[in-house]
Amino acid sequence: MPELPEVAYQKKYADATILHKRIVKIETGDKKIYQSDKSEFEETLNDNKFTGTERLGKYLFLNLEKHGVLVVHFGMTGKLEYYQHEEIPKYAQLTLTFEDHSRVSFTCPRKFGKLYLAESLAEFQKENDLGVDALVLKKSEFIKILEGKAGTIKGLLMNQKLIAGIGNLYADEVLFQAKIHPATKVDKLLEKEKANIYKEIEKVLEVVKEAREEGNKLPKTYITTVREKEADCPRNNGKIEQIKVSGRTTYFCPSCQEEKS
């Protein structure tokens, strides 16, 4: 599933392709993608323009010249595709044709993506009870979020109502880099461990974000590059194990990330 770094790439892609172009035709797909009536999307988007983009966690906000924003959640397989030919991509769930005859489609093969209309990012964040974006999260805010929590640290990192943008993949990466077992209870963390997790949230997301935006590979020291049971630990400390934590398939190195008793 696209997490913060992948959505950051989609933001950069949108900035480079679809801004300030008049929309002259709207074609819609499966109604389950649309979080209000499709006719409302058609009415809002027709004869409109995207003037800029913003991102909050896993959501991309396409600001409109009039009538607020189009909000995109990419689900597991969603992405934007910009093109200048006539053939609409397979699995297109929304296709916009611009005045210059170029097009953009939101494709989503597994149909887990969602499209919303909202007044603004702030209004959408409030209505959907989304937490602070993981890349603008301050250390003091992170420490406060941890206060009084008793669940697993991995579950907390993935809770979008607390911190927006970290999913299953990069929660594992953050904890691998911080050398914290993913099933560790939040109330068992030492202060230095909390500080280290915070540091790695910023570091990991920035590294992955840059790699996604520039088309580069992730460092070989990242568990994301060997995300498979019995794979060699990137630090050469044994084999990767697979377990369930907070209901999610989780990869970690038991030698690097020792479980607390």
C-alpha positions as CSV (number, residue, x, y, z in Angstrom):
1,M,0.0,0.0,0.0
2,P,1.4,3.4,-0.9
3,E,2.6,5.2,2.3
4,L,3.9,8.7,2.8
5,P,7.0,8.4,0.6
6,E,5.0,7.0,-2.4
7,V,2.3,9.7,-2.0
8,A,5.1,12.3,-1.9
9,Y,6.2,11.0,-5.3
10,Q,2.6,11.2,-6.6
11,K,2.5,14.8,-5.4
12,K,5.7,15.6,-7.3
13,Y,4.3,13.8,-10.4
14,A,1.0,15.9,-10.2
15,D,3.0,19.1,-9.8
16,A,4.9,18.4,-13.0
17,T,2.0,17.3,-15.2
18,I,-1.6,18.5,-14.4
19,L,-1.5,21.9,-12.8
20,H,-3.2,25.0,-14.4
21,K,-4.9,23.0,-17.2
22,R,-8.6,23.5,-17.8
23,I,-10.7,20.3,-17.3
24,V,-13.1,19.9,-20.2
25,K,-14.2,16.2,-19.8
26,I,-14.8,13.9,-16.9
27,E,-15.1,10.1,-17.1
28,T,-15.8,8.1,-14.0
29,G,-15.4,4.4,-13.0
30,D,-16.6,2.2,-10.2
31,K,-18.9,4.0,-7.8
32,K,-17.2,2.4,-4.7
33,I,-14.1,4.6,-5.4
34,Y,-16.2,7.8,-5.0
35,Q,-17.0,8.9,-1.5
36,S,-19.9,11.1,-2.6
37,D,-22.2,10.9,-5.6
38,K,-20.3,10.7,-8.9
39,S,-22.5,13.5,-10.3
40,E,-21.1,15.8,-7.6
41,F,-17.5,15.0,-8.8
42,E,-18.5,15.7,-12.4
43,E,-20.2,19.0,-11.5
44,T,-17.2,20.1,-9.3
45,L,-14.4,19.2,-11.7
46,N,-16.0,20.4,-15.0
47,D,-14.4,23.6,-16.3
48,N,-12.1,23.6,-13.3
49,K,-8.3,23.6,-12.8
50,F,-5.8,22.2,-10.3
51,T,-3.9,25.1,-8.9
52,G,-1.5,23.3,-6.5
53,T,-1.1,20.2,-4.4
54,E,-0.6,19.3,-0.7
55,R,0.0,16.0,1.1
56,L,-1.1,14.8,4.6
57,G,0.1,11.3,5.5
58,K,-1.2,8.9,2.8
59,Y,-3.6,11.5,1.2
60,L,-2.9,13.7,-1.8
61,F,-4.9,17.0,-2.0
62,L,-5.4,18.5,-5.5
63,N,-6.4,22.1,-4.8
64,L,-9.0,23.4,-7.3
65,E,-9.4,26.8,-8.7
66,K,-13.0,26.8,-7.4
67,H,-14.9,24.5,-5.1
68,G,-12.2,23.2,-2.7
69,V,-10.1,20.1,-3.2
70,L,-10.1,16.7,-4.8
71,V,-8.6,14.3,-2.3
72,V,-6.9,11.0,-3.4
73,H,-6.3,8.0,-1.2
74,F,-4.3,5.5,-3.3
75,G,-5.4,2.3,-1.6
76,M,-3.1,-0.6,-2.4
77,T,-2.6,-0.2,-6.1
78,G,-3.8,3.3,-7.0
79,K,-1.7,5.9,-9.0
80,L,-2.0,8.9,-11.3
81,E,-1.2,8.4,-15.0
82,Y,-0.7,11.4,-17.2
83,Y,-0.7,10.9,-21.0
84,Q,-1.4,12.6,-24.4
85,H,-2.9,9.7,-26.4
86,E,-6.5,8.6,-26.8
87,E,-6.4,5.1,-25.2
88,I,-7.5,5.3,-21.6
89,P,-5.5,3.0,-19.3
90,K,-6.9,-0.2,-18.0
91,Y,-8.4,0.1,-14.5
92,A,-9.0,3.9,-14.9
93,Q,-11.4,4.9,-12.2
94,L,-11.4,8.7,-13.0
95,T,-10.2,10.2,-16.3
96,L,-9.9,14.0,-16.8
97,T,-9.3,15.4,-20.2
98,F,-7.7,18.9,-20.3
99,E,-8.2,21.7,-22.8
100,D,-4.9,20.9,-24.4
101,H,-6.1,17.3,-25.1
102,S,-3.8,15.8,-22.5
103,R,-5.3,13.5,-19.9
104,V,-4.8,12.2,-16.4
105,S,-6.3,9.0,-15.0
106,F,-6.5,7.7,-11.5
107,T,-6.0,4.0,-12.0
108,C,-6.8,1.5,-9.3
109,P,-6.8,-2.2,-10.2
110,R,-7.9,-3.6,-6.9
111,K,-10.4,-0.7,-6.2
112,F,-9.3,0.0,-2.7
113,G,-8.5,3.6,-3.5
114,K,-10.9,6.4,-2.6
115,L,-11.7,9.8,-4.0
116,Y,-13.2,12.6,-1.9
117,L,-14.3,16.2,-2.3
118,A,-13.5,18.5,0.5
119,E,-13.3,22.2,1.4
120,S,-9.6,22.1,2.4
121,L,-6.9,19.9,3.8
122,A,-7.6,21.3,7.3
123,E,-11.3,20.5,7.0
124,F,-10.7,17.0,5.7
125,Q,-8.1,16.3,8.5
126,K,-10.6,17.4,11.2
127,E,-13.6,15.5,9.7
128,N,-11.6,12.3,9.3
129,D,-9.7,12.5,12.6
130,L,-6.3,12.3,11.1
131,G,-3.2,12.8,13.2
132,V,-0.2,15.0,12.5
133,D,1.8,14.3,9.4
134,A,4.8,12.0,10.2
135,L,7.3,14.4,8.5
136,V,6.2,17.5,10.4
137,L,5.9,15.6,13.7
138,K,7.9,17.3,16.5
139,K,9.7,15.3,19.1
140,S,7.6,16.8,21.9
141,E,4.4,15.8,20.0
142,F,5.7,12.3,19.5
143,I,6.6,11.8,23.2
144,K,3.1,13.2,24.2
145,I,1.4,10.7,21.8
146,L,3.2,7.9,23.5
147,E,2.0,8.9,27.0
148,G,-0.5,6.5,28.6
149,K,-0.4,4.1,25.6
150,A,-0.2,0.4,26.4
151,G,-0.3,-1.3,22.9
152,T,2.5,-2.3,20.7
153,I,4.8,0.3,19.3
154,K,4.2,-0.9,15.8
155,G,0.5,-0.6,16.2
156,L,0.9,3.0,17.4
157,L,3.1,4.0,14.5
158,M,0.5,2.7,12.1
159,N,-2.4,4.5,13.8
160,Q,-3.4,7.2,11.3
161,K,-5.4,9.0,14.0
162,L,-2.2,9.6,15.9
163,I,0.5,9.9,13.2
164,A,-0.5,10.2,9.5
165,G,1.6,8.5,6.9
166,I,3.3,5.4,8.3
167,G,2.0,2.0,7.2
168,N,3.0,-1.6,7.6
169,L,6.2,-1.4,5.5
170,Y,7.9,1.6,7.0
171,A,6.8,0.9,10.6
172,D,8.9,-2.2,10.2
173,E,11.7,-0.2,8.7
174,V,11.7,2.5,11.4
175,L,11.8,-0.2,14.2
176,F,14.5,-2.2,12.4
177,Q,16.7,1.0,12.2
178,A,15.9,1.8,15.8
179,K,16.6,-1.8,16.9
180,I,13.3,-2.1,18.7
181,H,11.2,-5.3,18.6
182,P,7.9,-4.5,16.8
183,A,5.8,-6.1,19.5
184,T,7.3,-4.0,22.3
185,K,4.7,-2.4,24.5
186,V,4.8,1.4,24.4
187,D,4.8,1.6,28.2
188,K,7.9,-0.5,28.3
189,L,10.0,1.8,26.1
190,L,12.9,3.6,27.7
191,E,13.2,7.4,27.1
192,K,16.3,6.9,24.9
193,E,14.4,4.3,22.9
194,K,11.5,6.7,22.3
195,A,14.0,9.4,21.2
196,N,15.6,6.9,18.8
197,I,12.3,5.9,17.3
198,Y,11.4,9.5,16.7
199,K,14.8,10.1,15.0
200,E,14.4,7.1,12.7
201,I,10.8,8.1,11.7
202,E,12.2,11.3,10.2
203,K,15.3,9.7,8.8
204,V,13.6,6.6,7.2
205,L,10.8,8.6,5.6
206,E,13.1,11.2,4.2
207,V,15.5,8.5,2.8
208,V,12.6,6.5,1.2
209,K,10.9,9.7,0.0
210,E,14.0,10.8,-1.8
211,A,14.6,7.4,-3.3
212,R,11.0,7.2,-4.6
213,E,11.1,10.7,-6.1
214,E,14.5,10.2,-7.7
215,G,13.9,6.6,-8.8
216,N,16.8,5.3,-6.7
217,K,17.2,2.1,-4.8
218,L,16.9,2.0,-1.0
219,P,20.1,1.5,1.1
220,K,21.2,-2.1,1.4
221,T,21.0,-1.6,5.2
222,Y,17.2,-1.4,5.0
223,I,15.1,-4.4,5.9
224,T,12.6,-3.3,3.2
225,T,15.1,-4.5,0.6
226,V,15.0,-8.1,2.0
227,R,11.4,-8.3,3.2
228,E,11.1,-12.1,3.3
229,K,11.0,-14.8,5.9
230,E,14.5,-16.4,6.3
231,A,16.2,-13.7,4.3
232,D,19.6,-12.6,5.5
233,C,19.6,-9.7,8.0
234,P,21.0,-6.5,6.3
235,R,23.4,-6.2,9.2
236,N,24.4,-9.9,8.9
237,N,23.0,-10.8,12.3
238,G,21.0,-13.8,11.3
239,K,17.7,-14.4,9.5
240,I,14.6,-12.3,9.1
241,E,11.6,-13.6,10.9
242,Q,7.9,-13.1,10.1
243,I,5.2,-12.7,12.8
244,K,1.8,-10.9,13.2
245,V,1.8,-7.7,15.2
246,S,-1.4,-5.7,15.6
247,G,-3.0,-7.9,13.0
248,R,-0.3,-7.1,10.4
249,T,2.4,-9.3,8.8
250,T,5.6,-8.1,10.3
251,Y,9.3,-8.6,9.4
252,F,12.1,-8.1,11.9
253,C,15.5,-9.5,12.9
254,P,15.4,-11.2,16.3
255,S,19.1,-10.6,16.8
256,C,19.0,-6.8,16.1
257,Q,15.6,-6.3,17.7
258,E,15.5,-8.3,20.9
259,E,12.2,-8.9,22.5
260,K,11.7,-7.4,26.0
261,S,10.7,-9.8,28.7
